[in-house]
Amino acid sequence: MSELAGVNTPGVPKIASEKVERRSVWGQAALRFRRNRLAMAGLVFLLLLAFIAIFADLLAPYSFSRAFLDKRANLLPFTHPDHLLGLDSSSRDYLSRLIFGARTSLQVGLAVPIIAFLIGVPLGAISGYLGGRVDFAIQRVVEVATAIPPLLFALFLLSVLGTGVTNVILVLSITSWIEATRLTRAQMLALKEREFVLSARALGAGGWRIIAQHILPSALSPLMVLFSFSVPLAIFSEAGLSFLGIGITEPTPSWGKMLGSGIGTSIRVYYHIALFPTLLVALTMLSFSFVGDGLQEALDPSRSRASGKLQ
């Protein structure tokens, strides 16, 4: 039986063996990821944050826009039984705004990389696979976009389009597609001359089919890692724009906007206005970084073995 198992039979057995091998590769990657304690801790925190964001309407004690005008503004945390984390400068429950702020941050953090990848991955795939004049034209566009400072460009677009969640997502997506384009193009150049691609081309497969069914699945690992690192960058960019007052508009809560309003108050007395959103932004970005490092080690066994030797 063992001898028969090693024979390369044509047709279905070969395809089945390839599927089993691919499944075992992903299974080993999942096992390496689970062994990374920091990555698992980051994943647990992000899942908890996603649960809070999805069910914010049920978890928040009050509406994020409700103002308690009969109570003192900037109420300190743990000083009133009805408002665990106190009130902000507009007499709104701060815990409720932090909970709804998680929804805003995750909405921006996930939507921006998705839109950026929908723009960058097809451009990079076309550029790397076709080459020639198409590659030259796309790379010139990438170079021009790289030369423009993303923050200044975002400030200009938001001043023209106006503020708000939708415009912030649109502007950050326009300035975030370059890395996805470059990485996809590099993967295309590295994989398009491999044996399995040449075999598919010899069998008469079209260019789009080769890209979608053969090259992109092989390039999925580095793209997944890039996506995991793009999410905290989008959250940080939104926080920075909201901190400057040109991002998320009132009364929609945003951790960056809450931080900006906290800096404007007497931070030595009303420390909670700036402290809690700062901690949440830092923990969220750190968790995504841990997950990204875990994915990178799990999908690259050589890097995982090297880190294991260092430990």
N, C-alpha and C positions, 0 to 999 in steps of 0.2 A: 504493500500500500504506500509506503514512504517513497519507493522508487517511482510508482505511478504518479504520485503527487508532484514530483519534480519535473515531469514531462510537460513541455509547452504544447498543449493541444490547441488546435485552431478553434475559433468561434467562441462559444459561450464560456467554457472553462477559463480562458484567458481573461475575458472581460470580468468574470466573477472574481478571479484572483486579484485583478487590479482594484476592484471595488473593495475587497477585503483589506488589501494593503493600504488603500487610502483611508479606510475607516480606522485601521489600527494606528495610522499616523496621527489622526485627529484625536483618537482615544489616548495615545501617549501624551499628546500636547495638553489635553484636559487634565491628565494625572499630574503632569509637571506644574500646571497652574494651581491645582488644589494644594500642592505641597508648599507653595509660596505663601507664607503666612501674611505678609504685608499685602499681597495682592488680594487674598481672600478677605482680609479686614477691610480693604478699600471697597471691594465688591459688596460686602454686607452693608457698609455705610451708604453706598450709592443706591442699593435696593431699598433701604429704609427711607432714603431721601425721595426716591421715586414714589414710594407708597404714600408718603406725606403729601407730595405734590399732587398726586392723582386724587386723593381723598381729602384735599384741603378744605372743601366745603363742609365736610363732616367733622374734621378734627379741630378746626379753628373754633374757638369759643365765640367769636363775634365776626361780623363782616369786616373786611379790611378797610372799608371806607366809613365805618360808623364812628362818629365823634361823640365822646362823653363830655359835653360842655359843662355839665354840673360838677365836674371833677377837675382837679388841678392838672395843668399840662406838665409834661416832663415828670410824671410821677415815677419815683424810683422803683426798681424791681423789689419784689418780696416785701412790699410795705402795704399792699392792699389785697384782701382775699379774692376779689373779683378780677384782678389784673396781675397775674403772676409775675410778668416781666415789666410791669409798669405801663406808662403811656408815653406817646411821643409828643412833640411840640404842638401837634394839632389835637391832642387829647384822644388819640386813637389807640386801641389796644395793641401793644407792641408784639405780643406773642402771635396774635392773629396775622399781623402784617409780615412777620418772619415766616410763618407757615405758607402764606400765599406768595411770599417772595421766592420760596423754593420752587414753586410752579413756574414763575416767570423766568428764573435763572435756568432751570432745566429745559424749558421751552426754547429759549434762545440757544442754550448750549448744544442741544441736539439738532435743532432745525438748521443752524448755520453750517455745521459740517455736512449734513445730508445734502443741502442745496449746493454747497461747494464741491462735493464729490460728484453730484449729478452734472456739474459743469466741467470739472477738471478731469475726471476719469475718461469720458468719451474723447475729449480733446487730446489727452495724453496717449490714448490708445490709437487714435487716428494718426497722430504725429509720429509715434514710434513705429507703427506697422507699415504705413505707406511710405514714409521718408520723402526724400526729394523736395520738390517745391512746397508740398503741403507741410512737411516738417519745418522747412525754412520759414514759411509764413507764420505758423503757429508759434514757433520759438521767438520770432521777433515780437509778437504780441506779448508773450510771456516776459521778455526782457523789458519792454516798455512798462508793463504792469509792475514789475519788480522795482523799477526805478522810482515809482511814485510811493512816498511814505504812506503806509496804510492808515495810520491814525489821522493824518492831515486830510487824506482823501475821504475818510469816513466823516470827519467834521464838515467838510465841504458838502458832501451829499446830504447829510442830515440837515444842514442849514437850508438846502434847496427843497428837500422832500418834506421836512418837518419831522418831529419826534414821534415816538410811539413804538410799540412792540414790533409791529409789522415792518416798519421802516428800518428799525435797528437790525432785524434779521436780514432784510434785503441788503442793506449796506454792508454788513459784516460778511455776508455770503459773497458779495462782489469782490471783496478784498481778501478772500480766504481760499480761492480755488487754485492758486499758483502751485502750492506744494503738492497737491493731488495730481496736477498735470505733470509736473516734473517726475514724481515717483512712478506714475503709470507709464510714462514714456521710457524711463530707464528700465522698467520691467519688460516692456515690449521689446526693446533693443536686445535685452539679455536672453529672452525666451523665443523670439520669432525664428531663430535659426536652429532651435533644438530639434531632436529627431522626431518627437511626437508631432510637432508642428509641420515639419517637412512631410511626414507620412500623411497627415490629414490633407495637406495641400496636394500631394500626389494622387490621393483618392478623389480629388475634385471638389473638396469643400471650399466654399466661398470665404472671402475675407472676413465678413461679419461673423460667420459661424465659427471660424478659427479663433477670432478674438473672444467671442462670448463663451464658447464651450471648451477651449483648450488653453488659451493664454491667461485670461483673467482669473479663472479658478486657481491657476498656479501662482498668480501674483496676489492672491487674496491675503496672505499672511502679513506682508509689509503694509498693505492698505488698511488692514484692521488695526495694526499698531498705530499708524498715522491718525486714524479716526479717533482712537482712544485718547491721543494727545491733543487732538484738535478741539475736543469738547471743553476742557478747562480753559484753553486759550480764548474760546468764544465767550465763556462765562466771565473771564477776566476783562475782556474787551468791552462787554456790555456793562460791567461794573464801573469801568473807567469812564465810559461815555455818560452813564447815569450820574456818576460822581461829579462830572463837569456840568451837569444840568441839561444835556442835550440828548439823553437816551430815553428812558422810560418816563412817561408823563404821569402826573398825578391824576387820580388817586391810586393808580395801579402800583402795587408795592414792588420794589426791586431792592436787592441787597446793596447794590452800588449806590442807588439813590438814597437809601436809608443811611448808608455810611456818610454820604455827602452832607445830609441834613444834620448828622451827629457832629460833624466837624464844625458846623456853623453855630452850634450851641456851646454852652459852657461845659466842655468835655470833662473837666476835673470833677464837676458835681454830678452831671447827668452822663456818667460813663457808659451806661447801657445803650445809648443811642448809637454809638459807634462800635462798641465792643462786640456785641452779638453778631451783627452782619459781617464784621471782619473775620471773626472766628469761623462762621459758616462758609464764607467764600474760601478761606484758607483750607478748611477741612475737605471741602468739595474738590478743590483743585489737587490737593494732596492725594485724595482717594483715586481720582482719575489717573494721576501720575503712577501710583502704585499698581493699578490695574494695567496701565500701558506697559510698565516694566515687566509685570508678570506675563503678559501676552508675548512680549518680545523674547523673554527667556523660554517660554513654553513652546513657541513656534520656531525657535532657533536652538536646537539641542546643543550645538557646539558652544554657544554663549552660556547655556545653562550649566554645562560641564565645567566651563572655565570659572564661572562664579562659584560653583561648588568646591573647586580646588582652592580658591582664594579663602573660602570660609573654613 
